[in-house]
């Protein structure tokens, strides 16, 4: 009788422990999904600003249709990748595609900014200046949101990989997820200093 009670107590403790681990993993997963929702909002804002910027620049950059087309194509690719990633932010492949698409958009925008330097009247246009400023501000918000997301993903992955959490994670299909890696060309280029 006492061995049966002891056995039941051990089983009850094990079940409670498994439930606690499961709930902790759910909490971490929901945190990184919420963090992705913040990125999603900022990326949507970024993507919505770009067509306005391109449309405003068309009048001034009539000889640069290729640059404007490149920006819009990169933007459309980023929108598609964003929508796909939003369906399951825990899917590592989708996050990598989003990062790649956003990197292409960043490169297209950098090219646009470089070409726009040749058009002083474009740079002087108040609407274009405001759009560029809003886009720059949004880029900063994306960076902060991405950092929060990556921190949440790291915490989730750490919890998922710890023992005995990894056993519970395997039993209930808690899959690893990837961080959102966005590269800025400036970050990969060493600054040049001359005296």
C-alpha positions, 0 to 999 in steps of 0.5 A: 500500500505504501509502495503504491502511494510512493509510486503515485507520488513519484508519478504525480511529481513527474507529471507536474514537472513535465507540465511546468517545463511545457508551460515554460516552453510555451511562454518562451515561444509566445514571447518570441512570436510577440517579438516577431509581431513587433518586427512585423509592424515595423517592416510593414511600415517600411514597406508602405513608405517605399512606394511613396518614396519611389513615386515622389522620386520618379519625377526627378529621376526619369533616367534612373528607372532601373534603380526605381524598378529594382527598389520596388522589386526588392520591396515586393520580394520583402513583402512576400517574405514578410507575409510568409514569415508571419504565418509561422515565425518559428520556422527557421527557413522562413526567417532566413528567407525574410532576412535575405529579402530584407537584405536585398531591399536594404541594398536596393535602397542604398543604391537608390540613396547613392543615385539620388545624390546626383539629383540635388532637386530631389534631395531638396524636395520636402516630401522626399526628405520627409519620406527619407527621414521616416524611412530612416526612423523606421529602420532604427525601429526595425533594428530595435525590434529585431534585437528584441526578437533575437533575444527572445529566440535565443532564450527560447532555444536555450530553454528548449535545449536544456536537459530535461527540457529537451526531452519535453520539447521533443515530445511536444514538437517544440522546434528550434527557430532562427534569429532574424539576421539583417545585414547592413552594408555599413556594418560589414565595411570598415570605416575609413579614417584619414588625417 
